[in-house]
Amino acid sequence: MTDAERTVLAGARLVLPTGVVENGKIAVENGRITEIAAPVTPPDGTAPALDLTGLTVVPGFVDMHVHGGGGASYHSGTAEQIITAAHTHLAHGTTTTVASTVTGEIDDLCRQAGLLSELVEDGVLAGIHFEGPFISTNRCGAHDPDLLRDPDPAVVRKLLDASRGAARMVTLAPELDGGIESIRLLVERGVIAAIGHTDAGYDTTLAGVAAGATVATHLFNAMPAVGHRTPGPIVALLEDERVTVELIGDGVHLHPSVVDLAFRGAGAERVALVTDAMDAAGFGDGDYMLGPLAVKVREGVARLAEGGSIAGSTLTLDVAFKRAVTINGLPLETVSRMLSLNPARQLGLSDRIGSLEVGKRADLVVLDEQYEVVAVMRDGVWAVGADKLTDRVPVAR
Ligand SMILES: [Zn+2]
């Protein structure tokens, strides 16, 4: 397909922000959605359409927390490896990626930020998320405790400068020295302040939100549990309407009932499903590194070789979609919102991506009846699955 061509998809179930429509039609031109109609009017013979009867089209997924995939890492990979990781997730429906680093030496993080920022400029990535080193030793999970540090605003500024405008989010623990000040700095610089890997209590968490933090980094994981007299960060982040809560929907990090609780507590507009995936996603079991720490992946579960902490996931967002629909029983438009529109809005990109709407970038995921990916279109071009659609005879619509 050349850019100037018009592609028309017809007959599919469309998951629109306003709800699900059957037998819909989407036209794509020059990388943009130019028409959405439902139900399709009788064939008018104006444009041949690809017949997607029996399939479901959802907007491309937006992953705001992912460390790697396809055997490659955003934290330490070369440009080629970073592209491999992004393409691995793209094949599973992720059309927008914010690349997450883990805790490392500041100079190493600055060097990698420079490389990642080039891939942001090239359109491979949508930004950089620094997860650590400004996090709690008590809640460090799979981050190297020896390299953690307080969020000194001068150091935060150094990371942002090294990112040359590509930094989108920094996860930090607000209770640490400089925590609140750094949240204010991030907001000033247009970067999302995310609260996570924290030992903060309820009040300190709310102070972080009042200072401008708007994301809960993988809510529940790497923070104190809810106590009946010590609600802690989880209750604070769930109840404050300014906060979008990330959930890792892999069935390993969270019990499905806890996911349900968060869905109900935060509501459909404030949940972003993320992968927090490491290199083994879309690749397989084996021995890996997550930053400086050795990780063993067995039966799809990643754990630190030493201590056994869960070390990211091997999740892809198509699986998160399927789980939220089939295990949590949520409506398609709700799940779609949690995977696309909510993270897009949080990232400030919802005017361009995140939903099937005229004028937005043509980022589409075509799913079969079992919610498995058939094809993925990014920026108006089929990234994967075009071959699976060729036996679908174009019809006049
Ligand atoms: Zn984490």
Residues whose N, C-alpha, C, O or C-beta is under 5 A from the ligand:
A	BS01	ZN	none
